Amino acid sequence: MSRIEEACGEGRDFVVILKYAKREEAIKRILEKCEVGRSFKGVLTKVKCKGKEVSIFATGKLIIKGLTGRKSAEKMLEDLLA
């Protein structure tokens, strides 16, 4: 992962930017571990993982919704990318 930032707004959403060189491998790992909800022409895929909604963009950006804090975001990413 390249960086992780908290999104603006009411909820505790986090934006994760994956390293460009490793994004395809990381996206593949995440899709294997999560339940795919909707896919939009290879641009955006929405999945459910551990009760949280994750939006995966083909560019390597992830948006994780409904987390309690930065530590929980980092823990979830470790589990997804391991």
N, C-alpha and C positions, 0 to 999 in steps of 0.2 A: 504494500500500500504506500502511496506517495504521501498523502496527508488526510486528516480527518478534521472536520469543522462542524460546529453546531449551527443548524439552520435558524433563521429568524422566524418568529411567529409564536403562536400560543403553545404548540406541542413541543415535545423534546425530540426533534428530528435531527438526524446527523447526515452530512454529506461526506462521502468518502471518494477520494480520487485515487484510482489504481495507477500503478506505474505502467506507462504505455507499453513497454516491452513485454510485460507479463500479464496484460489485461485479459487476453483471450484464454490463457490457462486458468486464471483466477475466476473468470466468469463461468467456465466449464465446471470447475470444482463446486462453485456455489449452486449451479443448476442441478448438479448431481445430489446435493444434500437437501434441497428445498422442493416444496410442492409448487409447480408452475401454475399460476392463475391465468394470466392473459399475456399475449405476445402481440406486439404491434410491428409487423413487417420487418423484424430484425433490428429495429431501432430501440425499442423499449420492451422489457419483459418484467412483469410484476409477479413476484413469488411470495409465498408465506414460509417463514422459517421460525420455529420456536414461538409461534403466536404473533410474530411481528411481520409487518409488510415491508418488503424490500423491492425497490424499483431499480432495475439494472439497465443502464444505457449502454449501447454498443461502443460508445466512446471511452468507457471505463469509469464512468461515474455511477456511484450507488447512492440511493437515498433510503435510509433506514428510519422507519417511523415508530414512535411509541416507546422509546427507551427512557430509562430513568436518569441516565447521566453518561458522561464520557467513558467512565470505567466499564459500564455495561456495554457500550458500543465497541470498545476495544476487545472485550471478552468475546462478544458475538462474532466479530471479524476473525479472531484467532480460531474459533471453532469452525467457521465457514471455510477458511482458507487452509486449514491443517490437512 
